[in-house]
Amino acid sequence: MTTSKLPFELSPDAISSWLHTLTEKNSANSAVKLNNAIKLLRKNKTDTDRVLAALIQLIPAILHICNNIELSFIQTPDKDRSTQKVIKLCIQLLRNTSLAFCNLSNDQNLSDDDYNLALYLAIQIIGDSQRMSAKFHEPPSSTLWGETGKLYNLALKSNATQKQINHKIKSFKNQLTIDSVIKRNLVFSISAPYRYSASQVDELFSIANLVAEKLSLNPAYAATNNSFQWDSLTENAPYPIDNTTQSKQFTITINTQDLIVFMQSKDFTSKLDSQTINQLYDQLSGYQSIINNPIPSPPTISRLIVGLGKITEHLLKVDKLKKIQQFSSQSIPEQAIENMALEPMPFEKNSLHNTPRARPSNTNMSLLENAKPVKTIQVKYDNYITAETNDFECAIGDLALFCSSNLTHKLGIIRQVRITNATGTIHILIEKTEGNPVPLTLSSSSSTDNQTVGLQHATGLSDLFMPVVKLPNGTQLSSSSGQKFSLKALTDFSPFFTRYQIES
């Protein structure tokens, strides 16, 4: 590549003159020009010293333009596609800028100070990209998590994580070391920002800036009160620890205990309301504060199915059976239909582990053959419940469906799993969702997906649980019955599903 392809020469004066040509009256156009310039700088493999200086000089303008667009969108929200494109452009601009700094980590000719500065700035801008993606509920970048792990491991190798980085970028002054920036990004991620509003996301990022130093990172899995773990050799974000699985060799464990203690002290203040703060405490503890404190009460017996594929398969069978029963009820006498029901089973009265025997006529119960019998235990919040069982494979972040013989169901998300005793009793903390789960076959202009669960309310569908996909907001979908949907916002995700709010 030659520098003539850039809109400026690689000198401070030339870059300064070009920046003065950008106008705030058309922030979107300025963002396009900056993004194009950054993409060209990413390709430059030879002038690394001058590329680093150019990137640093461009940072204030990039942050300023993105901030203007954010502010404009929040003050006068517009749902048309052009606005969505501008938001995606800003996220792409931040992403490309961070990757341009990541490229410099491969250069062996930079001085130690410049090398550390490149690592530091890459991680800082990755954090801004993560914040903006969460604020506008656009899919996160797994690539950036992969780069974050790579950069952090490089900094550890060169003993640079605790070195103070000298720079003049005002908005980055809250963290002056690579270690503190990494911790800020980790705190923000484990706070599950996609579940919050735009203003709350900004406050979560401010809190992460404030409390990051209270986070403890451990190089190996240890018998301490760690709540999360991060495999820095993959593209995965940090995820909660459960005591049913062993950590991998290179996993970094995350202890949030001191962080939560500080947030519960009088020295901590926040713009978040008390209910949201309490929810944040539970999230930052990896939900240990809920699962470890069940409420003494008589357990009830339920049936559980785990996994999006198995859940949709079950719901499709239930949907088919309901249609058959509805059709049959139009011609079969009411008394005959009532006779199809089972008497209460001994399983439901007494034993968790005895296999129930369904009468041949009980079609409803035959659908539950693949569902796991569990005890359900109450916890301090009504929207959570703990399932108790033995010898059951499940994982944090997977979907769970409570089933019953009357064909009613409740969908939930597994938030924590733990073994409670030497005999292998497992407690599974499940966050319940609002609405009736229904199976859907949806298609877009590019694909058809048969594994989708919608939440049905009296006013219509509100949410979709889909396999792991990255669809931008505004994507148009249609069901096999002819219904039209538009993806409004990504609100939750895990290695097992993505959850979108939708508009009809």
C-alpha positions as CSV (number, residue, x, y, z in Angstrom):
1,M,0.0,0.0,0.0
2,T,1.1,3.6,-0.6
3,T,0.2,6.5,1.5
4,S,-1.3,8.3,-1.6
5,K,-4.4,6.2,-1.2
6,L,-5.0,7.9,2.1
7,P,-6.8,11.3,2.2
8,F,-3.7,12.6,4.0
9,E,0.0,12.1,4.2
10,L,1.4,10.4,7.3
11,S,2.4,13.6,9.1
12,P,0.8,15.4,12.0
13,D,0.2,18.6,10.0
14,A,-1.4,16.8,7.1
15,I,-3.6,14.8,9.4
16,S,-4.6,18.0,11.3
17,S,-5.5,19.8,8.1
18,W,-7.6,16.8,6.9
19,L,-9.4,16.6,10.2
20,H,-10.5,20.3,9.9
21,T,-12.3,19.3,6.7
22,L,-14.6,17.1,8.6
23,T,-17.9,18.7,9.6
24,E,-20.1,18.2,12.6
25,K,-23.1,19.2,10.5
26,N,-22.9,15.8,8.8
27,S,-21.5,13.4,11.4
28,A,-22.5,10.3,9.4
29,N,-20.4,11.5,6.4
30,S,-17.5,12.3,8.7
31,A,-17.8,8.8,10.2
32,V,-17.7,7.3,6.7
33,K,-14.5,9.2,5.9
34,L,-12.8,8.3,9.2
35,N,-13.8,4.6,8.7
36,N,-12.3,4.5,5.2
37,A,-9.1,6.1,6.4
38,I,-8.8,3.6,9.3
39,K,-9.3,0.7,7.0
40,L,-6.4,1.9,4.9
41,L,-4.2,2.4,7.9
42,R,-5.0,-1.2,9.0
43,K,-3.5,-2.5,5.7
44,N,-0.2,-0.6,6.2
45,K,2.4,-3.1,7.3
46,T,5.5,-1.0,6.8
47,D,5.2,2.5,8.3
48,T,4.3,1.3,11.8
49,D,5.7,4.2,13.8
50,R,3.8,6.7,11.6
51,V,0.7,4.6,11.5
52,L,0.7,4.5,15.3
53,A,1.1,8.2,15.5
54,A,-1.7,8.7,12.9
55,L,-4.1,6.4,14.7
56,I,-3.5,8.2,18.0
57,Q,-4.1,11.6,16.4
58,L,-7.4,10.4,14.9
59,I,-8.8,9.0,18.2
60,P,-10.2,12.2,19.6
61,A,-12.1,12.9,16.3
62,I,-13.4,9.3,16.2
63,L,-14.7,9.4,19.8
64,H,-16.2,12.8,19.2
65,I,-18.1,11.9,16.1
66,C,-19.4,8.6,17.6
67,N,-20.5,10.5,20.7
68,N,-22.4,13.1,18.6
69,I,-24.2,10.3,16.7
70,E,-25.0,8.5,19.9
71,L,-26.4,11.6,21.6
72,S,-28.4,12.6,18.5
73,F,-30.0,9.1,18.3
74,I,-30.9,9.0,22.0
75,Q,-32.4,12.5,22.0
76,T,-34.4,12.0,18.8
77,P,-34.8,8.2,18.3
78,D,-35.6,7.2,14.8
79,K,-36.5,3.7,13.8
80,D,-35.8,3.9,10.1
81,R,-33.1,1.9,8.5
82,S,-30.8,4.8,7.7
83,T,-30.4,5.5,11.4
84,Q,-29.7,1.9,12.1
85,K,-27.0,2.0,9.4
86,V,-25.4,5.0,11.0
87,I,-25.2,3.3,14.4
88,K,-23.7,0.2,12.8
89,L,-21.2,2.4,11.0
90,C,-20.0,3.9,14.4
91,I,-19.6,0.4,15.9
92,Q,-17.7,-0.6,12.8
93,L,-15.5,2.5,13.1
94,L,-14.6,1.7,16.7
95,R,-14.0,-2.0,15.8
96,N,-11.7,-1.1,12.8
97,T,-9.8,1.4,14.9
98,S,-9.2,-1.2,17.7
99,L,-8.1,-3.8,15.1
100,A,-5.7,-1.3,13.6
101,F,-4.0,-1.0,17.0
102,C,-4.2,-4.8,17.3
103,N,-2.2,-5.2,14.1
104,L,0.6,-3.2,15.6
105,S,1.0,-5.8,18.3
106,N,2.6,-8.0,15.6
107,D,5.4,-5.5,14.9
108,Q,8.7,-6.1,16.6
109,N,10.2,-2.8,15.6
110,L,8.2,-0.6,17.9
111,S,9.8,0.6,21.1
112,D,8.6,-1.0,24.4
113,D,6.7,2.2,25.3
114,D,5.0,2.4,21.9
115,Y,4.3,-1.3,21.9
116,N,2.6,-1.1,25.3
117,L,0.7,2.0,24.2
118,A,-0.7,0.2,21.1
119,L,-1.9,-2.7,23.3
120,Y,-3.5,-0.3,25.8
121,L,-5.3,1.8,23.2
122,A,-6.5,-1.3,21.4
123,I,-8.2,-2.6,24.6
124,Q,-9.6,0.8,25.4
125,I,-11.3,1.2,22.1
126,I,-12.5,-2.4,22.2
127,G,-14.3,-1.4,25.4
128,D,-15.9,1.6,23.7
129,S,-17.1,-0.7,20.9
130,Q,-18.5,-3.2,23.4
131,R,-20.4,-0.4,25.2
132,M,-21.9,1.0,22.0
133,S,-22.9,-2.4,20.7
134,A,-24.7,-3.1,24.0
135,K,-26.2,0.4,24.2
136,F,-28.0,-0.1,20.8
137,H,-28.5,-3.9,21.3
138,E,-26.5,-4.8,18.3
139,P,-24.7,-8.2,18.2
140,P,-21.3,-8.2,20.0
141,S,-18.1,-9.1,18.3
142,S,-16.5,-12.4,19.2
143,T,-13.4,-11.3,17.2
144,L,-12.8,-8.5,19.6
145,W,-12.9,-11.0,22.6
146,G,-10.3,-13.1,20.8
147,E,-8.1,-10.0,20.2
148,T,-8.6,-9.0,23.9
149,G,-7.3,-12.3,25.1
150,K,-4.4,-12.2,22.7
151,L,-3.4,-8.7,23.8
152,Y,-3.7,-9.5,27.5
153,N,-1.5,-12.5,27.1
154,L,1.1,-10.5,25.2
155,A,1.1,-7.9,28.0
156,L,1.5,-10.6,30.6
157,K,4.4,-12.1,28.7
158,S,6.2,-8.8,28.6
159,N,5.3,-7.9,32.2
160,A,3.5,-4.8,30.9
161,T,0.1,-5.2,32.5
162,Q,0.9,-3.0,35.6
163,K,3.0,-0.4,33.8
164,Q,1.5,3.1,33.7
165,I,0.7,4.2,30.1
166,N,1.4,7.9,29.3
167,H,-1.1,9.4,26.8
168,K,-3.1,12.6,26.3
169,I,-6.6,11.2,25.6
170,K,-8.8,12.7,28.2
171,S,-11.6,10.0,28.1
172,F,-9.1,7.3,28.8
173,K,-7.7,8.8,32.0
174,N,-9.7,6.6,34.3
175,Q,-7.5,3.7,33.6
176,L,-3.8,4.1,33.1
177,T,-2.6,0.5,32.9
178,I,-3.5,-2.4,30.6
179,D,-4.6,-4.4,33.7
180,S,-7.2,-1.8,34.7
181,V,-8.6,-1.5,31.2
182,I,-9.0,-5.3,30.9
183,K,-10.7,-5.4,34.3
184,R,-13.1,-2.6,33.2
185,N,-14.0,-4.5,30.1
186,L,-14.5,-7.7,32.1
187,V,-16.7,-6.0,34.7
188,F,-18.8,-4.4,32.0
189,S,-19.3,-7.8,30.2
190,I,-20.3,-9.8,33.3
191,S,-22.8,-7.1,34.2
192,A,-24.9,-8.4,31.3
193,P,-25.5,-4.9,29.7
194,Y,-27.7,-6.2,26.9
195,R,-30.5,-6.6,29.4
196,Y,-30.6,-2.9,30.2
197,S,-31.8,0.3,28.6
198,A,-29.4,2.7,26.7
199,S,-29.0,5.1,29.7
200,Q,-28.5,2.2,32.1
201,V,-25.8,0.7,29.8
202,D,-23.9,4.0,30.0
203,E,-24.2,4.0,33.8
204,L,-23.0,0.3,33.9
205,F,-19.9,1.4,31.9
206,S,-19.3,4.3,34.3
207,I,-19.6,1.8,37.2
208,A,-17.2,-0.5,35.5
209,N,-14.7,2.3,35.2
210,L,-15.1,3.1,38.9
211,V,-14.9,-0.3,40.4
212,A,-12.6,-2.2,38.0
213,E,-9.6,-2.1,40.3
214,K,-11.7,-4.1,42.9
215,L,-11.8,-7.1,40.6
216,S,-9.4,-9.9,41.2
217,L,-7.9,-12.0,38.3
218,N,-6.3,-15.3,39.1
219,P,-4.1,-17.1,36.7
220,A,-5.4,-20.6,37.7
221,Y,-8.5,-22.2,39.0
222,A,-8.3,-22.0,42.7
223,A,-10.5,-22.9,45.7
224,T,-11.5,-19.3,46.3
225,N,-14.8,-17.4,45.8
226,N,-14.4,-17.0,42.1
227,S,-17.6,-16.2,40.2
228,F,-16.6,-16.1,36.6
229,Q,-13.9,-17.5,34.3
230,W,-12.4,-16.3,31.0
231,D,-10.6,-18.5,28.5
232,S,-8.3,-15.9,27.0
233,L,-7.2,-18.3,24.2
234,T,-10.7,-18.3,22.6
235,E,-13.1,-15.8,21.3
236,N,-15.5,-16.3,24.2
237,A,-16.5,-13.7,26.7
238,P,-16.2,-14.4,30.4
239,Y,-18.9,-16.7,31.7
240,P,-20.1,-17.9,35.2
241,I,-18.3,-20.6,37.1
242,D,-20.2,-23.7,38.3
243,N,-18.7,-26.4,40.5
244,T,-19.8,-29.2,38.1
245,T,-17.1,-28.6,35.6
246,Q,-13.3,-28.3,35.7
247,S,-11.5,-25.2,34.4
248,K,-9.2,-25.4,31.4
249,Q,-5.5,-24.9,31.9
250,F,-5.3,-21.3,30.6
251,T,-8.6,-20.1,32.0
252,I,-8.4,-16.9,34.0
253,T,-10.7,-16.9,37.0
254,I,-12.5,-13.8,38.2
255,N,-13.3,-12.9,41.8
256,T,-16.0,-10.2,42.3
257,Q,-16.2,-10.5,46.1
258,D,-14.3,-7.2,46.9
259,L,-16.1,-5.4,44.1
260,I,-19.5,-6.3,45.4
261,V,-18.5,-5.4,49.0
262,F,-17.4,-2.0,47.7
263,M,-20.6,-1.4,45.8
264,Q,-22.6,-2.2,48.9
265,S,-20.7,0.4,51.0
266,K,-21.6,4.0,51.6
267,D,-18.7,5.1,49.4
268,F,-20.4,3.9,46.3
269,T,-23.1,5.9,44.5
270,S,-25.0,5.2,41.3
271,K,-27.7,6.6,39.1
272,L,-29.3,3.2,38.9
273,D,-32.4,2.5,41.1
274,S,-32.2,0.2,44.0
275,Q,-34.0,-2.7,42.2
276,T,-31.6,-2.6,39.3
277,I,-28.6,-2.4,41.7
278,N,-29.8,-5.5,43.5
279,Q,-30.2,-7.2,40.2
280,L,-26.6,-6.2,39.3
281,Y,-25.3,-7.6,42.6
282,D,-26.9,-11.0,41.8
283,Q,-25.5,-10.9,38.3
284,L,-21.9,-10.0,39.5
285,S,-22.0,-12.8,42.0
286,G,-22.7,-15.3,39.2
287,Y,-26.2,-15.8,40.9
288,Q,-24.4,-17.5,43.8
289,S,-26.3,-15.2,46.2
290,I,-29.6,-16.7,45.0
291,I,-28.9,-20.4,44.4
292,N,-27.1,-20.7,47.8
293,N,-30.1,-19.3,49.8
294,P,-33.2,-21.4,49.0
295,I,-36.4,-20.7,50.9
296,P,-37.6,-23.5,53.2
297,S,-40.8,-24.8,51.6
298,P,-42.4,-28.1,50.5
299,P,-40.9,-29.1,47.2
300,T,-43.1,-29.8,44.2
301,I,-42.5,-32.2,41.3
302,S,-42.0,-31.0,37.8
303,R,-40.7,-32.2,34.5
304,L,-37.7,-30.5,32.7
305,I,-36.4,-30.4,29.2
306,V,-33.1,-28.6,28.4
307,G,-31.8,-27.3,25.1
308,L,-33.4,-25.2,22.4
309,G,-33.5,-28.1,19.9
310,K,-35.2,-30.5,22.3
311,I,-37.6,-27.7,23.5
312,T,-38.7,-26.8,20.0
313,E,-39.2,-30.5,19.2
314,H,-41.4,-31.0,22.2
315,L,-43.4,-27.8,21.6
316,L,-44.0,-28.8,18.0
317,K,-45.4,-32.2,19.3
318,V,-47.6,-30.4,21.8
319,D,-48.9,-28.0,19.2
320,K,-49.8,-30.9,16.9
321,L,-51.5,-32.7,19.8
322,K,-53.5,-29.6,20.7
323,K,-54.8,-29.3,17.2
324,I,-55.8,-32.9,17.1
325,Q,-57.6,-32.6,20.4
326,Q,-59.3,-29.4,19.3
327,F,-60.5,-31.1,16.1
328,S,-61.6,-34.2,18.0
329,S,-63.5,-32.2,20.6
330,Q,-65.8,-31.0,17.8
331,S,-67.1,-34.6,17.2
332,I,-66.4,-36.6,20.4
333,P,-68.8,-36.3,23.3
334,E,-67.5,-34.2,26.2
335,Q,-67.7,-37.1,28.6
336,A,-65.5,-39.3,26.3
337,I,-62.8,-36.5,26.2
338,E,-62.8,-36.3,30.0
339,N,-62.3,-40.0,30.2
340,M,-59.0,-39.6,28.3
341,A,-57.4,-37.9,31.3
342,L,-55.2,-39.8,33.8
343,E,-55.7,-40.2,37.5
344,P,-52.9,-38.5,39.6
345,M,-49.9,-40.7,39.4
346,P,-48.0,-42.1,42.4
347,F,-44.9,-40.4,40.9
348,E,-46.4,-37.0,41.3
349,K,-47.5,-37.7,44.9
350,N,-44.5,-39.4,46.4
351,S,-41.3,-40.2,44.5
352,L,-39.0,-38.1,42.4
353,H,-37.1,-41.0,40.9
354,N,-39.7,-43.6,40.2
355,T,-40.6,-43.7,36.5
356,P,-44.3,-43.0,36.0
357,R,-46.4,-45.4,34.1
358,A,-48.9,-43.7,31.7
359,R,-52.1,-45.4,30.7
360,P,-52.1,-46.2,26.9
361,S,-54.9,-43.6,26.4
362,N,-52.9,-40.9,28.0
363,T,-51.4,-39.2,24.9
364,N,-50.5,-36.1,27.0
365,M,-48.3,-38.0,29.4
366,S,-46.5,-39.8,26.5
367,L,-45.0,-36.5,25.5
368,L,-43.2,-36.3,28.8
369,E,-41.2,-39.5,28.4
370,N,-38.0,-37.5,27.5
371,A,-38.5,-34.9,30.2
372,K,-36.5,-35.1,33.4
373,P,-38.4,-35.4,36.7
374,V,-37.1,-32.7,39.2
375,K,-38.0,-31.2,42.5
376,T,-38.6,-27.4,42.4
377,I,-37.4,-25.3,45.3
378,Q,-38.4,-21.7,45.9
379,V,-35.8,-18.9,46.2
380,K,-36.0,-15.2,47.3
381,Y,-37.2,-13.9,44.0
382,D,-40.5,-15.1,42.4
383,N,-39.0,-14.9,38.8
384,Y,-36.3,-17.5,39.8
385,I,-36.7,-21.2,40.8
386,T,-34.3,-23.9,41.6
387,A,-34.7,-27.4,40.2
388,E,-33.1,-30.3,42.2
389,T,-32.2,-33.6,40.5
390,N,-29.4,-36.2,40.1
391,D,-27.3,-37.2,37.1
392,F,-28.5,-34.5,34.7
393,E,-26.4,-32.8,32.1
394,C,-27.0,-29.0,31.7
395,A,-25.0,-25.8,31.5
396,I,-25.3,-22.2,32.5
397,G,-26.9,-20.2,29.8
398,D,-28.9,-23.0,28.3
399,L,-32.7,-22.9,27.9
400,A,-35.0,-25.0,30.1
401,L,-38.7,-25.8,29.8
402,F,-40.9,-26.9,32.6
403,C,-43.6,-29.2,31.2
404,S,-46.8,-30.7,32.6
405,S,-49.4,-33.2,31.5
406,N,-52.0,-30.5,30.9
407,L,-49.8,-29.2,28.1
408,T,-48.9,-26.0,29.8
409,H,-45.3,-24.9,29.8
410,K,-42.9,-22.4,31.3
411,L,-39.6,-21.3,29.6
412,G,-36.6,-20.3,31.6
413,I,-32.9,-19.7,31.3
414,I,-30.3,-21.6,33.4
415,R,-28.3,-19.0,35.4
416,Q,-26.3,-21.2,37.8
417,V,-25.7,-24.9,38.5
418,R,-24.0,-26.4,41.5
419,I,-23.5,-29.9,43.1
420,T,-24.8,-29.7,46.7
421,N,-23.4,-32.9,48.2
422,A,-21.2,-36.0,47.8
423,T,-24.0,-38.0,46.3
424,G,-24.2,-35.7,43.3
425,T,-27.4,-33.8,43.9
426,I,-27.6,-30.9,41.5
427,H,-29.3,-27.6,42.0
428,I,-30.2,-25.7,38.8
429,L,-31.2,-22.0,39.2
430,I,-33.6,-21.0,36.4
431,E,-34.8,-17.5,35.6
432,K,-38.4,-17.7,34.4
433,T,-39.6,-15.8,31.3
434,E,-42.9,-14.1,30.9
435,G,-45.3,-15.4,28.3
436,N,-46.4,-18.7,26.8
437,P,-43.6,-20.5,24.8
438,V,-44.7,-21.4,21.2
439,P,-42.7,-23.1,18.4
440,L,-42.1,-21.0,15.2
441,T,-40.7,-21.7,11.8
442,L,-39.2,-18.4,10.6
443,S,-37.4,-17.4,7.5
444,S,-35.5,-14.3,6.4
445,S,-34.2,-13.3,3.0
446,S,-31.2,-15.4,3.5
447,S,-32.2,-18.4,5.7
448,T,-34.9,-20.6,7.2
449,D,-34.6,-21.7,10.8
450,N,-36.8,-24.4,12.4
451,Q,-35.5,-24.0,15.9
452,T,-37.2,-20.9,17.2
453,V,-39.3,-20.3,20.3
454,G,-41.5,-17.3,20.7
455,L,-43.1,-15.8,23.9
456,Q,-46.8,-15.4,23.3
457,H,-48.7,-12.8,25.3
458,A,-52.3,-11.6,25.0
459,T,-51.2,-8.8,22.8
460,G,-49.0,-11.0,20.6
461,L,-45.4,-12.2,20.4
462,S,-42.8,-10.2,22.3
463,D,-39.5,-12.2,22.1
464,L,-37.8,-14.8,20.0
465,F,-35.3,-17.4,21.3
466,M,-33.2,-18.4,18.3
467,P,-30.0,-20.5,17.8
468,V,-26.7,-18.6,18.0
469,V,-27.0,-16.1,15.2
470,K,-25.9,-12.5,14.6
471,L,-28.7,-10.8,12.9
472,P,-28.7,-7.0,12.9
473,N,-31.6,-5.0,14.3
474,G,-34.3,-4.4,11.7
475,T,-33.9,-7.8,10.1
476,Q,-37.3,-8.8,8.6
477,L,-38.6,-12.3,9.4
478,S,-41.8,-14.1,8.4
479,S,-43.4,-17.2,9.9
480,S,-44.9,-20.2,8.1
481,S,-48.3,-18.9,8.9
482,G,-47.6,-15.6,7.1
483,Q,-46.9,-13.4,10.1
484,K,-44.2,-10.7,9.7
485,F,-41.7,-9.7,12.3
486,S,-38.9,-7.2,12.6
487,L,-36.0,-7.7,15.1
488,K,-36.0,-4.7,17.4
489,A,-33.2,-5.4,19.9
490,L,-30.8,-8.2,21.0
491,T,-31.5,-8.5,24.8
492,D,-29.7,-11.7,25.8
493,F,-27.4,-14.3,24.4
494,S,-25.3,-17.3,25.5
495,P,-23.4,-20.1,23.7
496,F,-26.9,-21.8,23.3
497,F,-29.3,-19.1,22.1
498,T,-29.9,-15.5,21.1
499,R,-32.9,-13.6,22.3
500,Y,-34.4,-10.7,20.4
501,Q,-37.3,-8.4,21.1
502,I,-39.5,-8.1,18.1
503,E,-42.0,-5.8,16.4
504,S,-44.9,-7.1,14.3
